[in-house]
């Protein structure tokens, strides 16, 4: 997995990042990590509410339902 990720922020977002960094005395990386964690938590909750979990995100079928009628 490539850990080198590049972001391009619009001017307004970059200005807010700098302003909140000074106000909260946090570095940009910390704020971005916190924001992304909040985003991931929110999206995971939405996916779970819609019946999609990490465990079986590719299908909503059980193991037996998936393999029914398959001749091996």
C-alpha positions in Angstrom: 0.0 0.0 0.0 1.3 3.4 -1.0 1.4 5.7 2.0 2.3 8.8 -0.1 -1.1 10.5 -0.6 -1.3 14.0 -2.0 -4.2 16.4 -1.3 -5.2 19.5 -3.1 -7.3 21.9 -1.0 -9.1 24.9 -2.3 -8.0 28.3 -1.0 -10.9 28.7 1.5 -10.3 25.2 3.0 -6.6 25.8 3.3 -7.2 29.2 5.0 -9.6 27.5 7.5 -7.0 24.8 8.2 -4.4 27.4 9.0 -6.8 29.5 11.1 -8.1 26.5 13.1 -4.6 25.2 13.5 -3.5 28.4 15.2 -6.7 28.7 17.2 -6.7 25.1 18.5 -2.9 24.8 18.6 -2.9 21.7 16.5 -0.8 20.8 13.5 -2.4 20.2 10.1 -1.8 16.5 10.1 -3.6 16.0 13.5 -6.6 18.0 12.3 -6.8 16.1 9.0 -6.5 12.7 10.9 -9.3 13.8 13.3 -11.5 15.0 10.4 -11.0 11.8 8.4 -11.7 9.6 11.4 -14.9 11.5 12.0 -15.8 11.1 8.3 -15.0 7.3 8.4 -17.0 6.8 11.6 -20.0 8.6 10.1 -19.8 6.7 6.8 -19.5 3.4 8.6 -22.6 4.2 10.6 -24.5 5.1 7.4 -23.4 1.8 5.8 -24.5 -0.2 8.8 -27.9 1.5 8.8 -28.2 0.6 5.2 -27.4 -3.1 6.0 -23.8 -3.1 4.7 -21.2 -4.2 7.1 -17.4 -4.6 6.8 -17.7 -8.4 7.2 -19.9 -8.9 4.1 -19.9 -5.7 2.2 -20.0 -7.6 -1.1 -23.2 -9.4 -0.6 -26.1 -9.6 1.8 -26.4 -13.4 1.4 -25.4 -15.9 4.0 -22.8 -18.5 3.2 -25.4 -21.2 2.6 -27.6 -18.9 0.5 -24.6 -17.9 -1.6 -23.7 -21.6 -2.3 -27.2 -23.0 -2.8 -27.7 -24.6 -6.2 -24.0 -24.4 -7.0 -22.6 -27.7 -8.4 -19.0 -28.3 -7.6 
